[in-house]
Amino acid sequence: MKQLEIKIMGQGYLLGCPEGGEERLREAVYRVDAAMCKIRDAGKIKARDRIAVLAALNLAFELETPPPAPAATPPALGEEPPLTPAEQTTLASLLARLDQALRDDGCLL
């Protein structure tokens, strides 16, 4: 088992790590450090153990929360995204009002 020296909120730790798991461990350390620093930097909690508990709860909650649905692929440059039925209805209504206004006046200016 490999050992890695890491830092979380400036405190050094020596952690055991299975072979090939170094990158995953470093990513986990980064997430924990970021979560703890965010809580510390908010300024409301100073005790390291309380910060660690809140960070652990936040990370556990994130794991239990289903990820958001993947976003639709954006349209190509110059290509308009498809309209929803509600948008189509609104657009048709606006076009009808515009046609009525132009029919009455015959010119825009």
N, CA, C and O atoms as a printed pandas DataFrame, in Angstrom:
     atom_number atom_name residue_name chain_id  residue_number  x_coord  y_coord  z_coord
0              1         N          MET        A               1    0.853   -1.175    0.000
1              2        CA          MET        A               1    0.000    0.000    0.000
2              3         C          MET        A               1    0.896    1.235    0.000
3              4         O          MET        A               1    1.858    1.326    0.762
4              5         N          LYS        A               2    0.563    2.159   -0.854
5              6        CA          LYS        A               2    1.315    3.397   -0.990
6              7         C          LYS        A               2    0.826    4.400    0.046
7              8         O          LYS        A               2   -0.329    4.349    0.468
8              9         N          GLN        A               3    1.705    5.314    0.456
9             10        CA          GLN        A               3    1.325    6.376    1.378
10            11         C          GLN        A               3    1.489    7.722    0.680
11            12         O          GLN        A               3    2.470    7.967   -0.022
12            13         N          LEU        A               4    0.505    8.577    0.894
13            14        CA          LEU        A               4    0.533    9.916    0.305
14            15         C          LEU        A               4    0.498   10.952    1.415
15            16         O          LEU        A               4   -0.250   10.822    2.384
16            17         N          GLU        A               5    1.315   11.979    1.259
17            18        CA          GLU        A               5    1.260   13.125    2.162
18            19         C          GLU        A               5    0.336   14.154    1.523
19            20         O          GLU        A               5    0.533   14.564    0.379
20            21         N          ILE        A               6   -0.668   14.560    2.279
21            22        CA          ILE        A               6   -1.638   15.533    1.760
22            23         C          ILE        A               6   -1.858   16.616    2.807
23            24         O          ILE        A               6   -1.423   16.482    3.951
24            25         N          LYS        A               7   -2.536   17.690    2.410
25            26        CA          LYS        A               7   -2.908   18.754    3.337
26            27         C          LYS        A               7   -4.386   19.070    3.161
27            28         O          LYS        A               7   -4.899   19.167    2.046
28            29         N          ILE        A               8   -5.045   19.226    4.289
29            30        CA          ILE        A               8   -6.440   19.655    4.310
30            31         C          ILE        A               8   -6.512   20.834    5.262
31            32         O          ILE        A               8   -6.156   20.710    6.434
32            33         N          MET        A               9   -6.963   21.960    4.778
33            34        CA          MET        A               9   -7.005   23.205    5.548
34            35         C          MET        A               9   -5.648   23.502    6.191
35            36         O          MET        A               9   -5.582   23.954    7.334
36            37         N          GLY        A              10   -4.575   23.245    5.451
37            38        CA          GLY        A              10   -3.240   23.548    5.938
38            39         C          GLY        A              10   -2.647   22.516    6.883
39            40         O          GLY        A              10   -1.473   22.624    7.239
40            41         N          GLN        A              11   -3.403   21.540    7.291
41            42        CA          GLN        A              11   -2.933   20.494    8.214
42            43         C          GLN        A              11   -2.456   19.306    7.395
43            44         O          GLN        A              11   -3.169   18.834    6.509
44            45         N          GLY        A              12   -1.251   18.817    7.686
45            46        CA          GLY        A              12   -0.692   17.694    6.956
46            47         C          GLY        A              12   -1.188   16.354    7.475
47            48         O          GLY        A              12   -1.396   16.176    8.676
48            49         N          TYR        A              13   -1.374   15.418    6.555
49            50        CA          TYR        A              13   -1.803   14.053    6.893
50            51         C          TYR        A              13   -1.021   13.079    6.027
51            52         O          TYR        A              13   -0.660   13.395    4.893
52            53         N          LEU        A              14   -0.762   11.896    6.563
53            54        CA          LEU        A              14   -0.150   10.814    5.815
54            55         C          LEU        A              14   -1.217    9.738    5.675
55            56         O          LEU        A              14   -1.643    9.148    6.668
56            57         N          LEU        A              15   -1.648    9.481    4.442
57            58        CA          LEU        A              15   -2.751    8.559    4.192
58            59         C          LEU        A              15   -2.278    7.342    3.423
59            60         O          LEU        A              15   -1.450    7.449    2.519
60            61         N          GLY        A              16   -2.812    6.179    3.791
61            62        CA          GLY        A              16   -2.566    4.973    3.023
62            63         C          GLY        A              16   -3.456    4.968    1.801
63            64         O          GLY        A              16   -4.602    5.412    1.846
64            65         N          CYS        A              17   -2.913    4.457    0.703
65            66        CA          CYS        A              17   -3.651    4.473   -0.554
66            67         C          CYS        A              17   -3.342    3.199   -1.328
67            68         O          CYS        A              17   -2.173    2.850   -1.489
68            69         N          PRO        A              18   -4.373    2.493   -1.815
69            70        CA          PRO        A              18   -4.095    1.300   -2.619
70            71         C          PRO        A              18   -3.409    1.671   -3.932
71            72         O          PRO        A              18   -3.606    2.764   -4.462
72            73         N          GLU        A              19   -2.618    0.763   -4.437
73            74        CA          GLU        A              19   -1.923    1.002   -5.712
74            75         C          GLU        A              19   -2.945    1.360   -6.795
75            76         O          GLU        A              19   -3.985    0.714   -6.924
76            77         N          GLY        A              20   -2.635    2.380   -7.552
77            78        CA          GLY        A              20   -3.517    2.808   -8.626
78            79         C          GLY        A              20   -4.635    3.730   -8.175
79            80         O          GLY        A              20   -5.400    4.215   -9.009
80            81         N          GLY        A              21   -4.752    3.988   -6.872
81            82        CA          GLY        A              21   -5.838    4.827   -6.376
82            83         C          GLY        A              21   -5.409    6.231   -6.020
83            84         O          GLY        A              21   -6.175    6.982   -5.418
84            85         N          GLU        A              22   -4.188    6.594   -6.387
85            86        CA          GLU        A              22   -3.661    7.903   -5.996
86            87         C          GLU        A              22   -4.506    9.061   -6.529
87            88         O          GLU        A              22   -4.797   10.008   -5.798
88            89         N          GLU        A              23   -4.893    8.986   -7.784
89            90        CA          GLU        A              23   -5.648   10.090   -8.392
90            91         C          GLU        A              23   -7.016   10.240   -7.724
91            92         O          GLU        A              23   -7.457   11.356   -7.448
92            93         N          ARG        A              24   -7.675    9.126   -7.470
93            94        CA          ARG        A              24   -8.989    9.191   -6.802
94            95         C          ARG        A              24   -8.855    9.768   -5.402
95            96         O          ARG        A              24   -9.693   10.558   -4.966
96            97         N          LEU        A              25   -7.790    9.369   -4.692
97            98        CA          LEU        A              25   -7.580    9.889   -3.344
98            99         C          LEU        A              25   -7.296   11.389   -3.400
99           100         O          LEU        A              25   -7.810   12.145   -2.575
100          101         N          ARG        A              26   -6.490   11.821   -4.354
101          102        CA          ARG        A              26   -6.188   13.252   -4.471
102          103         C          ARG        A              26   -7.461   14.050   -4.800
103          104         O          ARG        A              26   -7.646   15.157   -4.293
104          105         N          GLU        A              27   -8.322   13.496   -5.634
105          106        CA          GLU        A              27   -9.589   14.169   -5.941
106          107         C          GLU        A              27  -10.459   14.266   -4.699
107          108         O          GLU        A              27  -11.094   15.295   -4.464
108          109         N          ALA        A              28  -10.495   13.198   -3.897
109          110        CA          ALA        A              28  -11.278   13.207   -2.658
110          111         C          ALA        A              28  -10.719   14.240   -1.686
111          112         O          ALA        A              28  -11.474   14.979   -1.054
112          113         N          VAL        A              29   -9.404   14.289   -1.570
113          114        CA          VAL        A              29   -8.761   15.269   -0.689
114          115         C          VAL        A              29   -9.110   16.678   -1.153
115          116         O          VAL        A              29   -9.415   17.544   -0.332
116          117         N          TYR        A              30   -9.068   16.911   -2.445
117          118        CA          TYR        A              30   -9.400   18.227   -2.985
118          119         C          TYR        A              30  -10.836   18.609   -2.613
119          120         O          TYR        A              30  -11.092   19.737   -2.194
120          121         N          ARG        A              31  -11.767   17.667   -2.769
121          122        CA          ARG        A              31  -13.171   17.962   -2.455
122          123         C          ARG        A              31  -13.367   18.248   -0.974
123          124         O          ARG        A              31  -14.087   19.177   -0.608
124          125         N          VAL        A              32  -12.726   17.451   -0.120
125          126        CA          VAL        A              32  -12.850   17.655    1.329
126          127         C          VAL        A              32  -12.228   18.995    1.717
127          128         O          VAL        A              32  -12.822   19.760    2.476
128          129         N          ASP        A              33  -11.035   19.278    1.198
129          130        CA          ASP        A              33  -10.369   20.539    1.512
130          131         C          ASP        A              33  -11.223   21.722    1.062
131          132         O          ASP        A              33  -11.396   22.686    1.807
132          133         N          ALA        A              34  -11.755   21.649   -0.154
133          134        CA          ALA        A              34  -12.592   22.737   -0.665
134          135         C          ALA        A              34  -13.837   22.916    0.194
135          136         O          ALA        A              34  -14.216   24.046    0.504
136          137         N          ALA        A              35  -14.477   21.818    0.580
137          138        CA          ALA        A              35  -15.691   21.897    1.397
138          139         C          ALA        A              35  -15.387   22.504    2.764
139          140         O          ALA        A              35  -16.135   23.347    3.260
140          141         N          MET        A              36  -14.289   22.069    3.363
141          142        CA          MET        A              36  -13.933   22.587    4.685
142          143         C          MET        A              36  -13.521   24.057    4.618
143          144         O          MET        A              36  -13.912   24.848    5.476
144          145         N          CYS        A              37  -12.743   24.424    3.617
145          146        CA          CYS        A              37  -12.315   25.819    3.481
146          147         C          CYS        A              37  -13.501   26.736    3.231
147          148         O          CYS        A              37  -13.533   27.864    3.724
148          149         N          LYS        A              38  -14.474   26.260    2.468
149          150        CA          LYS        A              38  -15.670   27.065    2.197
150          151         C          LYS        A              38  -16.419   27.365    3.496
151          152         O          LYS        A              38  -16.861   28.493    3.720
152          153         N          ILE        A              39  -16.557   26.354    4.345
153          154        CA          ILE        A              39  -17.240   26.541    5.629
154          155         C          ILE        A              39  -16.423   27.469    6.519
155          156         O          ILE        A              39  -16.972   28.381    7.138
156          157         N          ARG        A              40  -15.114   27.240    6.583
157          158        CA          ARG        A              40  -14.235   28.086    7.405
158          159         C          ARG        A              40  -14.288   29.534    6.931
159          160         O          ARG        A              40  -14.381   30.455    7.742
160          161         N          ASP        A              41  -14.230   29.730    5.613
161          162        CA          ASP        A              41  -14.183   31.078    5.058
162          163         C          ASP        A              41  -15.505   31.832    5.227
163          164         O          ASP        A              41  -15.533   33.061    5.169
164          165         N          ALA        A              42  -16.597   31.095    5.435
165          166        CA          ALA        A              42  -17.877   31.754    5.707
166          167         C          ALA        A              42  -17.809   32.488    7.039
167          168         O          ALA        A              42  -18.586   33.412    7.282
168          169         N          GLY        A              43  -16.870   32.074    7.914
169          170        CA          GLY        A              43  -16.591   32.798    9.139
170          171         C          GLY        A              43  -17.473   32.513   10.328
171          172         O          GLY        A              43  -17.257   33.088   11.394
172          173         N          LYS        A              44  -18.454   31.649   10.190
173          174        CA          LYS        A              44  -19.371   31.410   11.300
174          175         C          LYS        A              44  -18.864   30.327   12.245
175          176         O          LYS        A              44  -19.204   30.328   13.429
176          177         N          ILE        A              45  -18.056   29.404   11.734
177          178        CA          ILE        A              45  -17.571   28.286   12.540
178          179         C          ILE        A              45  -16.055   28.282   12.501
179          180         O          ILE        A              45  -15.456   28.365   11.429
180          181         N          LYS        A              46  -15.436   28.187   13.665
181          182        CA          LYS        A              46  -13.980   28.230   13.745
182          183         C          LYS        A              46  -13.366   26.885   14.116
183          184         O          LYS        A              46  -12.234   26.605   13.723
184          185         N          ALA        A              47  -14.083   26.047   14.862
185          186        CA          ALA        A              47  -13.525   24.781   15.350
186          187         C          ALA        A              47  -13.365   23.792   14.192
187          188         O          ALA        A              47  -14.319   23.506   13.469
188          189         N          ARG        A              48  -12.156   23.281   14.031
189          190        CA          ARG        A              48  -11.830   22.376   12.934
190          191         C          ARG        A              48  -12.722   21.124   12.947
191          192         O          ARG        A              48  -13.150   20.661   11.889
192          193         N          ASP        A              49  -13.001   20.578   14.130
193          194        CA          ASP        A              49  -13.824   19.362   14.176
194          195         C          ASP        A              49  -15.254   19.635   13.724
195          196         O          ASP        A              49  -15.855   18.793   13.057
196          197         N          ARG        A              50  -15.804   20.781   14.069
197          198        CA          ARG        A              50  -17.166   21.125   13.625
198          199         C          ARG        A              50  -17.192   21.378   12.125
199          200         O          ARG        A              50  -18.138   20.992   11.438
200          201         N          ILE        A              51  -16.147   22.029   11.621
201          202        CA          ILE        A              51  -16.039   22.255   10.183
202          203         C          ILE        A              51  -15.994   20.918    9.456
203          204         O          ILE        A              51  -16.650   20.744    8.430
204          205         N          ALA        A              52  -15.216   19.970    9.990
205          206        CA          ALA        A              52  -15.089   18.650    9.361
206          207         C          ALA        A              52  -16.428   17.913    9.340
207          208         O          ALA        A              52  -16.769   17.275    8.344
208          209         N          VAL        A              53  -17.182   17.997   10.428
209          210        CA          VAL        A              53  -18.488   17.318   10.479
210          211         C          VAL        A              53  -19.446   17.931    9.473
211          212         O          VAL        A              53  -20.134   17.203    8.757
212          213         N          LEU        A              54  -19.504   19.247    9.406
213          214        CA          LEU        A              54  -20.404   19.892    8.446
214          215         C          LEU        A              54  -19.995   19.586    7.005
215          216         O          LEU        A              54  -20.848   19.347    6.151
216          217         N          ALA        A              55  -18.693   19.594    6.741
217          218        CA          ALA        A              55  -18.228   19.267    5.387
218          219         C          ALA        A              55  -18.601   17.826    5.039
219          220         O          ALA        A              55  -19.038   17.554    3.921
220          221         N          ALA        A              56  -18.432   16.907    5.984
221          222        CA          ALA        A              56  -18.786   15.497    5.742
222          223         C          ALA        A              56  -20.275   15.362    5.459
223          224         O          ALA        A              56  -20.671   14.622    4.559
224          225         N          LEU        A              57  -21.097   16.068    6.216
225          226        CA          LEU        A              57  -22.548   16.016    5.973
226          227         C          LEU        A              57  -22.904   16.579    4.610
227          228         O          LEU        A              57  -23.725   16.005    3.895
228          229         N          ASN        A              58  -22.293   17.697    4.244
229          230        CA          ASN        A              58  -22.561   18.292    2.934
230          231         C          ASN        A              58  -22.155   17.350    1.807
231          232         O          ASN        A              58  -22.895   17.190    0.836
232          233         N          LEU        A              59  -20.987   16.726    1.929
233          234        CA          LEU        A              59  -20.520   15.812    0.886
234          235         C          LEU        A              59  -21.408   14.569    0.815
235          236         O          LEU        A              59  -21.711   14.086   -0.276
236          237         N          ALA        A              60  -21.824   14.050    1.971
237          238        CA          ALA        A              60  -22.714   12.880    1.977
238          239         C          ALA        A              60  -24.055   13.224    1.336
239          240         O          ALA        A              60  -24.622   12.414    0.603
240          241         N          PHE        A              61  -24.560   14.416    1.610
241          242        CA          PHE        A              61  -25.821   14.854    1.006
242          243         C          PHE        A              61  -25.681   14.941   -0.504
243          244         O          PHE        A              61  -26.577   14.526   -1.239
244          245         N          GLU        A              62  -24.555   15.481   -0.972
245          246        CA          GLU        A              62  -24.318   15.562   -2.416
246          247         C          GLU        A              62  -24.304   14.176   -3.049
247          248         O          GLU        A              62  -24.791   14.003   -4.167
248          249         N          LEU        A              63  -23.753   13.189   -2.350
249          250        CA          LEU        A              63  -23.707   11.827   -2.886
250          251         C          LEU        A              63  -25.103   11.219   -2.985
251          252         O          LEU        A              63  -25.379   10.436   -3.894
252          253         N          GLU        A              64  -25.970   11.572   -2.063
253          254        CA          GLU        A              64  -27.319   11.020   -2.040
254          255         C          GLU        A              64  -28.275   11.746   -2.966
255          256         O          GLU        A              64  -29.328   11.210   -3.311
256          257         N          THR        A              65  -27.927   12.953   -3.372
257          258        CA          THR        A              65  -28.780   13.736   -4.255
258          259         C          THR        A              65  -28.534   13.305   -5.694
259          260         O          THR        A              65  -27.390   13.319   -6.150
260          261         N          PRO        A              66  -29.589   12.920   -6.426
261          262        CA          PRO        A              66  -29.370   12.507   -7.813
262          263         C          PRO        A              66  -28.823   13.662   -8.646
263          264         O          PRO        A              66  -29.210   14.814   -8.450
264          265         N          PRO        A              67  -27.934   13.351   -9.564
265          266        CA          PRO        A              67  -27.374   14.415  -10.396
266          267         C          PRO        A              67  -28.456   15.007  -11.295
267          268         O          PRO        A              67  -29.430   14.331  -11.624
268          269         N          PRO        A              68  -28.286   16.273  -11.692
269          270        CA          PRO        A              68  -29.281   16.889  -12.571
270          271         C          PRO        A              68  -29.278   16.199  -13.930
271          272         O          PRO        A              68  -28.273   15.631  -14.356
272          273         N          ALA        A              69  -30.415   16.262  -14.592
273          274        CA          ALA        A              69  -30.520   15.672  -15.926
274          275         C          ALA        A              69  -29.525   16.364  -16.850
275          276         O          ALA        A              69  -29.307   17.570  -16.736
276          277         N          PRO        A              70  -28.930   15.618  -17.751
277          278        CA          PRO        A              70  -27.968   16.250  -18.659
278          279         C          PRO        A              70  -28.639   17.330  -19.498
279          280         O          PRO        A              70  -29.776   17.180  -19.945
280          281         N          ALA        A              71  -27.917   18.402  -19.695
281          282        CA          ALA        A              71  -28.438   19.512  -20.485
282          283         C          ALA        A              71  -28.515   19.099  -21.948
283          284         O          ALA        A              71  -27.714   18.303  -22.437
284          285         N          ALA        A              72  -29.489   19.657  -22.620
285          286        CA          ALA        A              72  -29.623   19.380  -24.049
286          287         C          ALA        A              72  -28.405   19.932  -24.776
287          288         O          ALA        A              72  -27.817   20.929  -24.356
288          289         N          THR        A              73  -28.044   19.293  -25.839
289          290        CA          THR        A              73  -26.924   19.759  -26.644
290          291         C          THR        A              73  -27.276   21.114  -27.239
291          292         O          THR        A              73  -28.312   21.256  -27.890
292          293         N          PRO        A              74  -26.424   22.112  -27.022
293          294        CA          PRO        A              74  -26.748   23.430  -27.570
294          295         C          PRO        A              74  -26.754   23.397  -29.090
295          296         O          PRO        A              74  -26.018   22.621  -29.700
296          297         N          PRO        A              75  -27.579   24.235  -29.702
297          298        CA          PRO        A              75  -27.618   24.253  -31.170
298          299         C          PRO        A              75  -26.304   24.762  -31.739
299          300         O          PRO        A              75  -25.550   25.466  -31.067
300          301         N          ALA        A              76  -26.045   24.401  -32.969
301          302        CA          ALA        A              76  -24.842   24.873  -33.651
302          303         C          ALA        A              76  -24.938   26.381  -33.830
303          304         O          ALA        A              76  -26.028   26.953  -33.834
304          305         N          LEU        A              77  -23.800   27.004  -33.974
305          306        CA          LEU        A              77  -23.754   28.450  -34.169
306          307         C          LEU        A              77  -24.621   28.833  -35.364
307          308         O          LEU        A              77  -24.463   28.286  -36.456
308          309         N          GLY        A              78  -25.532   29.769  -35.151
309          310        CA          GLY        A              78  -26.417   30.212  -36.214
310          311         C          GLY        A              78  -27.683   29.385  -36.330
311          312         O          GLY        A              78  -28.586   29.744  -37.086
312          313         N          GLU        A              79  -27.767   28.290  -35.599
313          314        CA          GLU        A              79  -28.942   27.421  -35.644
314          315         C          GLU        A              79  -29.797   27.714  -34.413
315          316         O          GLU        A              79  -29.287   27.759  -33.294
316          317         N          GLU        A              80  -31.079   27.909  -34.621
317          318        CA          GLU        A              80  -31.988   28.208  -33.524
318          319         C          GLU        A              80  -32.417   26.921  -32.827
319          320         O          GLU        A              80  -32.621   25.902  -33.487
320          321         N          PRO        A              81  -32.558   26.953  -31.502
321          322        CA          PRO        A              81  -33.048   25.765  -30.802
322          323         C          PRO        A              81  -34.529   25.568  -31.106
323          324         O          PRO        A              81  -35.223   26.537  -31.411
324          325         N          PRO        A              82  -35.025   24.343  -31.029
325          326        CA          PRO        A              82  -36.448   24.116  -31.289
326          327         C          PRO        A              82  -37.302   24.792  -30.212
327          328         O          PRO        A              82  -36.916   24.860  -29.045
328          329         N          LEU        A              83  -38.466   25.289  -30.628
329          330        CA          LEU        A              83  -39.368   25.959  -29.706
330          331         C          LEU        A              83  -40.253   24.946  -28.994
331          332         O          LEU        A              83  -40.653   23.935  -29.571
332          333         N          THR        A              84  -40.550   25.233  -27.738
333          334        CA          THR        A              84  -41.493   24.409  -26.992
334          335         C          THR        A              84  -42.897   24.754  -27.473
335          336         O          THR        A              84  -43.093   25.798  -28.095
336          337         N          PRO        A              85  -43.875   23.898  -27.199
337          338        CA          PRO        A              85  -45.253   24.225  -27.590
338          339         C          PRO        A              85  -45.724   25.557  -26.999
339          340         O          PRO        A              85  -46.425   26.313  -27.672
340          341         N          ALA        A              86  -45.350   25.855  -25.752
341          342        CA          ALA        A              86  -45.759   27.128  -25.142
342          343         C          ALA        A              86  -45.118   28.297  -25.876
343          344         O          ALA        A              86  -45.764   29.323  -26.090
344          345         N          GLU        A              87  -43.865   28.153  -26.259
345          346        CA          GLU        A              87  -43.190   29.218  -27.008
346          347         C          GLU        A              87  -43.819   29.395  -28.387
347          348         O          GLU        A              87  -43.949   30.520  -28.869
348          349         N          GLN        A              88  -44.209   28.299  -29.020
349          350        CA          GLN        A              88  -44.853   28.377  -30.326
350          351         C          GLN        A              88  -46.179   29.130  -30.228
351          352         O          GLN        A              88  -46.501   29.938  -31.100
352          353         N          THR        A              89  -46.942   28.868  -29.175
353          354        CA          THR        A              89  -48.216   29.549  -28.966
354          355         C          THR        A              89  -47.993   31.041  -28.742
355          356         O          THR        A              89  -48.692   31.870  -29.325
356          357         N          THR        A              90  -47.033   31.379  -27.910
357          358        CA          THR        A              90  -46.725   32.784  -27.641
358          359         C          THR        A              90  -46.259   33.487  -28.906
359          360         O          THR        A              90  -46.670   34.615  -29.179
360          361         N          LEU        A              91  -45.406   32.831  -29.675
361          362        CA          LEU        A              91  -44.908   33.416  -30.918
362          363         C          LEU        A              91  -46.048   33.650  -31.903
363          364         O          LEU        A              91  -46.105   34.703  -32.539
364          365         N          ALA        A              92  -46.954   32.688  -32.037
365          366        CA          ALA        A              92  -48.083   32.842  -32.947
366          367         C          ALA        A              92  -48.956   34.019  -32.527
367          368         O          ALA        A              92  -49.433   34.773  -33.375
368          369         N          SER        A              93  -49.165   34.178  -31.224
369          370        CA          SER        A              93  -49.967   35.294  -30.711
370          371         C          SER        A              93  -49.292   36.630  -31.003
371          372         O          SER        A              93  -49.949   37.587  -31.411
372          373         N          LEU        A              94  -47.978   36.692  -30.794
373          374        CA          LEU        A              94  -47.254   37.935  -31.069
374          375         C          LEU        A              94  -47.257   38.268  -32.554
375          376         O          LEU        A              94  -47.400   39.433  -32.926
376          377         N          LEU        A              95  -47.102   37.263  -33.404
377          378        CA          LEU        A              95  -47.140   37.494  -34.847
378          379         C          LEU        A              95  -48.509   37.992  -35.288
379          380         O          LEU        A              95  -48.601   38.865  -36.151
380          381         N          ALA        A              96  -49.569   37.448  -34.708
381          382        CA          ALA        A              96  -50.921   37.896  -35.047
382          383         C          ALA        A              96  -51.119   39.359  -34.639
383          384         O          ALA        A              96  -51.719   40.136  -35.382
384          385         N          ARG        A              97  -50.618   39.731  -33.461
385          386        CA          ARG        A              97  -50.729   41.122  -33.006
386          387         C          ARG        A              97  -49.911   42.048  -33.900
387          388         O          ARG        A              97  -50.344   43.158  -34.207
388          389         N          LEU        A              98  -48.739   41.599  -34.315
389          390        CA          LEU        A              98  -47.899   42.401  -35.202
390          391         C          LEU        A              98  -48.577   42.582  -36.560
391          392         O          LEU        A              98  -48.590   43.683  -37.111
392          393         N          ASP        A              99  -49.138   41.499  -37.093
393          394        CA          ASP        A              99  -49.861   41.594  -38.363
394          395         C          ASP        A              99  -51.011   42.585  -38.261
395          396         O          ASP        A              99  -51.238   43.374  -39.178
396          397         N          GLN        A             100  -51.733   42.547  -37.153
397          398        CA          GLN        A             100  -52.862   43.460  -36.955
398          399         C          GLN        A             100  -52.366   44.902  -36.913
399          400         O          GLN        A             100  -52.960   45.782  -37.537
400          401         N          ALA        A             101  -51.287   45.148  -36.187
401          402        CA          ALA        A             101  -50.754   46.506  -36.081
402          403         C          ALA        A             101  -50.277   47.008  -37.434
403          404         O          ALA        A             101  -50.505   48.171  -37.770
404          405         N          LEU        A             102  -49.626   46.168  -38.213
405          406        CA          LEU        A             102  -49.119   46.585  -39.524
406          407         C          LEU        A             102  -50.263   46.764  -40.522
407          408         O          LEU        A             102  -50.198   47.635  -41.389
408          409         N          ARG        A             103  -51.290   45.960  -40.407
409          410        CA          ARG        A             103  -52.426   46.060  -41.304
410          411         C          ARG        A             103  -53.117   47.399  -41.102
411          412         O          ARG        A             103  -53.556   48.024  -42.068
412          413         N          ASP        A             104  -53.216   47.845  -39.848
413          414        CA          ASP        A             104  -53.880   49.105  -39.544
414          415         C          ASP        A             104  -53.068   50.303  -40.027
415          416         O          ASP        A             104  -53.641   51.287  -40.496
416          417         N          ASP        A             105  -51.749   50.232  -39.918
417          418        CA          ASP        A             105  -50.909   51.366  -40.216
418          419         C          ASP        A             105  -50.248   51.233  -41.594
419          420         O          ASP        A             105  -50.177   52.214  -42.335
420          421         N          GLY        A             106  -49.779   50.071  -41.937
421          422        CA          GLY        A             106  -49.151   49.852  -43.215
422          423         C          GLY        A             106  -47.653   50.135  -43.223
423          424         O          GLY        A             106  -46.966   49.766  -44.175
424          425         N          CYS        A             107  -47.145   50.769  -42.204
425          426        CA          CYS        A             107  -45.694   51.006  -42.132
426          427         C          CYS        A             107  -45.276   51.071  -40.676
427          428         O          CYS        A             107  -46.082   51.352  -39.789
428          429         N          LEU        A             108  -43.998   50.805  -40.449
429          430        CA          LEU        A             108  -43.488   50.770  -39.084
430          431         C          LEU        A             108  -43.159   52.161  -38.547
431          432         O          LEU        A             108  -43.311   52.394  -37.348
432          433         N          LEU        A             109  -42.719   53.082  -39.384
433          434        CA          LEU        A             109  -42.292   54.391  -38.901
434          435         C          LEU        A             109  -43.280   55.479  -39.211
435          436         O          LEU        A             109  -43.052   56.637  -38.863
